[in-house]
Amino acid sequence: MAGPRDYPWTFNFVWKLLHNDPGTLSLLANNPFPDAPPRYIRARLYKYEFAPLGERAWWRRTLLGDWLPALTTADLRETIQAQPWLGE
């Protein structure tokens, strides 16, 4: 999977989550931040494989690392402003 810079919508999505945007939160099954917006958001990348027959789980996952490091609104603002696709 490519990095977040190859998916510019990711930054907008994270920005909206950091601001508890109701429209964005409606895209999720439940609001993971019911009391207040989060201070940081990160995305982790996992490799998924089907579990062997006979195991109780359907799959196994292995953490490959952070796909998007933990970002605050200030971090995200700097990240977005540094993008070449932003108003060239």
N, C-alpha and C positions, 0 to 999 in steps of 0.2 A: 504494500500500500504506500502510496506517495505521502509526502509530508503535508502538514496543514497549509503551507503556503501555496500548494497546488489546489486547495479547496478554499477559496476566499470566503465562502459563506460560513465557514467554521468560525471565523473571527466575529462575524455579526451575531451568530447563534450564542457564542460565549458571552459577548457583550450584553445581549438581552437577558441571559441567565443571571449575570452578575447584577442586573437591575430588576430582577423578579418580574419581567414582562409577562403579563397574563396570556397574551397571544402565543408567545413562545412556549410558556409552561403548559399550555393546552395541547401541545404536540407530544407531551410525555404522558405516560400512563398515570402517574401520580406526581404531585409537586414534591420534589426531594428537599425543598427549602420552605416548609410551610410557615415558619416563624419569622424569617428574615432572609434577605438574599445572601448568598455566600460571599465570603471575602476573597476567595481564590477558586479557580476552576482549573482542572488539569484533565487531560485525556490520556489514558494508558492504552498501549497496544498489546494485544494478546494473540497468540497463535492457538487456534482451536482445532482439535482432532476428535473424531468419534472415539468414545471409550470402548475398550474391548468388550465383547459379549460376556455377559455374566456379571458385569459391574453394575452397581446401582445407578451410577451417573450416566447421562447420555453422552457427555463429552468430557474431555480434559482440556485444560487451558494452561498455557505457559506464558508468563509475562516476558515480553520482548523489551519493554522499556516505556518511557514516556513518549507519547506521540505528540502531545502538546504539553509543555511544562506548566507548572502552576502559575497562573497569571492573575493579577489584580486588575482593576479598571485602569489604573495608571500604567501598568505594564502593557496592557492591551492597546491603550491609546498610542504608546510609543511603537509597538509592533506594527499596528495598522499604518501609522504615518510613514514607516520605513518601507512600505510595500511599493514596488514599482508600478503596480496596476492602479494605484490610487491617484487619479487625476493627473495623468501625464500630460 
